[in-house]
Amino acid sequence: MVDTPARPSRASSPARSFLSSFTPSRLGPPPTAEPDTAALHRRARGENFTVASYLLPSRIRRRLMSIYAFARLVDDIGDEVPGNRMVLFDKISRDLDRLYAGFPPPYQLYRDLAATINECRIPRDPFDRLVAANRQDQVVRRYDTFDDLLGYCTLAANPIGHLVLYVFDVMSERRKVLSDKVCSALQVLEHCQDVPEDYGRGRIYLPTEDLKRFGVAESDLAAPRASREVRALLAFETQRALRLLDEGSPVVETLTGAARLAVAGYVAGGRATAAALAEARFDVLTGTPRPRRSRTVAEWVRLLAVGGAR
């Protein structure tokens, strides 16, 4: 496991170097363009949880990292690449067309992903949902209610959990339901951490009705320090996410072996993130609260020992 450093600058984004030359009039890649798979893998160190622990078998780590690289690339396009991003998402969708037709694009990222899909018999829908989430980000900038935000999570977060279940060959309807709660909770916690960053992109994921309930104006989210009202709002959303995480954490009890190890790590990362927000007194405007390694490890060990119960 590693501590989670600050997010890399936009200039370092692998997606920018790969896709910045795509415009509505140029839909094909430059001859030498290729996603920097190694750079995308390095981005995993900035997540709240360990994406693919070195304690896992190498084949499992390879599969998880191939999924992470695709998801990271799509997210970077949606957040950082200049120009017409919808055109870029059209290209990603065509790349998926080719991949599922048995002719993956000639890039290492897609070769790795094709191997994972074939080995684990993964359907296309989770990948399409990840692309759809980033398309939605280009046109939807506010969410009225928490239910609306959870609807977004069905595109942006829950498919990742489905892909993990496929990687470990443990997909079931019960696990899918529990996994959705875990993944939605992790997404909400990330939104709580990233309020200034999202605001800078013109997006507010905190539900509008909750801003009004706590007397928070949108401009308050651009202040150098969080007001009492903003901190109360963030505490409220963090508690919501933590309850959702607790509802989904029994998924750990249904798993054994490497699957239990990995999924417990994701839940542990979420709990440690909630603790980091609380330790920062929910002031996410002066700096991004990051989970402490010691807290993450402690939560991970406890989950492995006793399952999801708190």
Residue pairs with C-beta under 8 A, 6 or more apart in sequence:
1 50
1 53
1 265
1 293
1 296
1 297
2 45
2 50
2 293
3 290
3 292
3 293
4 45
4 46
4 47
4 48
4 290
4 291
5 45
5 46
6 46
6 288
7 46
7 197
7 288
8 43
8 46
10 16
10 80
12 39
13 76
13 80
13 81
14 35
14 36
14 39
14 40
14 43
14 72
14 73
14 76
15 35
15 72
15 73
15 76
15 77
15 80
15 81
16 76
16 80
16 81
16 82
17 36
18 29
18 33
18 34
18 35
18 36
18 73
19 33
19 77
19 81
19 88
19 91
20 81
20 82
20 83
21 29
21 30
21 33
22 29
22 83
22 87
22 88
22 91
23 83
23 84
23 87
24 84
24 87
27 87
27 90
27 91
34 107
34 108
34 109
35 69
35 73
35 107
35 108
35 109
37 69
37 107
37 108
37 109
37 112
40 68
40 69
40 72
40 73
40 109
41 65
41 68
41 69
43 72
44 51
44 52
44 65
44 68
44 72
47 269
48 186
48 189
48 190
48 193
48 269
48 270
48 272
48 273
48 290
48 291
49 186
49 265
49 266
49 268
49 269
49 270
49 296
50 265
50 269
50 296
51 64
51 65
51 68
52 60
52 61
52 64
52 65
52 68
52 262
53 61
53 261
53 262
53 265
54 61
55 261
56 64
56 258
56 261
56 262
57 258
59 119
60 167
60 168
60 258
60 262
62 112
62 115
62 116
63 115
63 116
63 119
63 120
63 167
64 164
64 167
64 262
65 112
66 109
66 112
66 113
66 115
66 116
67 113
67 116
67 160
67 163
67 164
67 167
69 109
69 112
69 113
70 109
70 113
70 127
70 130
71 130
71 160
73 92
73 109
74 89
74 92
74 130
74 131
74 134
75 134
77 85
77 88
77 89
77 92
77 134
78 85
78 89
78 133
78 134
78 135
78 137
78 138
79 137
79 201
81 88
85 134
85 138
86 135
86 138
89 131
89 134
89 135
92 131
93 128
93 131
95 104
95 105
95 110
96 124
96 127
96 128
96 131
98 104
98 105
99 105
99 110
99 113
99 114
99 117
100 117
100 124
104 110
104 111
104 113
104 114
116 122
116 167
120 166
120 167
120 169
121 166
122 163
122 166
122 167
125 159
126 159
126 160
126 162
126 163
126 166
127 159
129 154
129 155
129 158
129 159
130 155
130 156
130 159
130 160
132 155
133 152
133 155
133 156
134 156
136 152
136 155
137 203
140 152
141 202
141 203
141 204
142 203
142 204
142 208
143 149
143 152
143 204
143 205
143 206
143 207
143 208
144 207
144 208
144 209
145 207
145 208
145 209
146 207
146 209
146 210
146 240
148 207
149 188
149 191
149 205
149 207
150 184
152 205
153 180
153 183
153 184
153 187
153 188
154 180
154 184
156 187
157 183
157 184
157 186
157 187
158 179
158 180
158 183
158 184
160 183
161 176
161 179
161 180
161 182
161 183
162 171
162 176
162 179
164 179
164 262
164 263
164 266
165 171
165 172
165 175
165 176
165 179
168 255
168 258
168 259
168 262
170 254
170 255
170 259
172 254
174 254
175 251
175 254
175 255
178 247
178 248
178 249
178 250
178 251
178 254
179 248
179 251
179 263
180 248
181 244
181 245
181 247
181 248
182 244
182 245
182 248
182 249
182 251
182 263
182 266
182 267
182 270
183 248
184 244
184 248
185 241
185 242
185 244
185 245
185 248
185 270
186 241
186 245
186 266
186 269
186 270
186 273
188 205
188 237
188 240
188 241
188 244
189 238
189 241
189 245
189 270
189 273
189 274
189 277
190 273
191 198
191 205
191 206
191 237
192 206
192 234
192 237
192 238
192 241
192 277
192 282
192 284
193 273
193 277
193 284
193 288
193 289
193 290
194 284
194 288
195 204
195 206
195 221
195 234
195 284
195 285
196 221
196 222
196 284
196 285
196 288
197 288
198 204
198 205
199 218
199 221
199 222
204 211
204 218
204 221
206 221
206 233
206 234
206 237
210 233
210 236
210 237
211 217
211 218
211 233
213 233
214 229
214 230
214 232
214 233
214 236
215 229
216 227
216 229
216 230
216 233
220 227
220 229
220 230
221 230
221 285
223 230
223 285
224 285
224 286
225 283
225 285
225 286
226 234
226 282
226 283
226 284
226 285
226 286
230 282
230 283
230 285
231 281
231 282
231 283
232 282
234 277
234 282
234 284
235 277
235 278
235 282
238 274
238 277
238 278
238 282
241 270
241 274
242 270
242 271
242 274
245 267
245 270
245 271
245 274
246 308
246 310
248 267
248 308
249 267
249 303
249 307
249 308
249 309
249 310
250 307
250 308
250 309
251 263
251 267
251 308
252 260
252 263
252 264
252 267
252 303
252 304
252 307
252 308
253 307
253 308
253 309
255 263
260 304
261 304
264 300
264 303
264 304
265 300
267 299
267 303
267 308
268 296
268 297
268 299
268 300
268 303
269 291
269 296
269 299
271 295
271 299
272 291
272 292
272 295
272 296
272 299
273 289
273 290
273 291
275 291
275 292
275 295
276 289
276 290
276 291
276 292
276 295
277 284
277 289
279 289
280 287
280 289
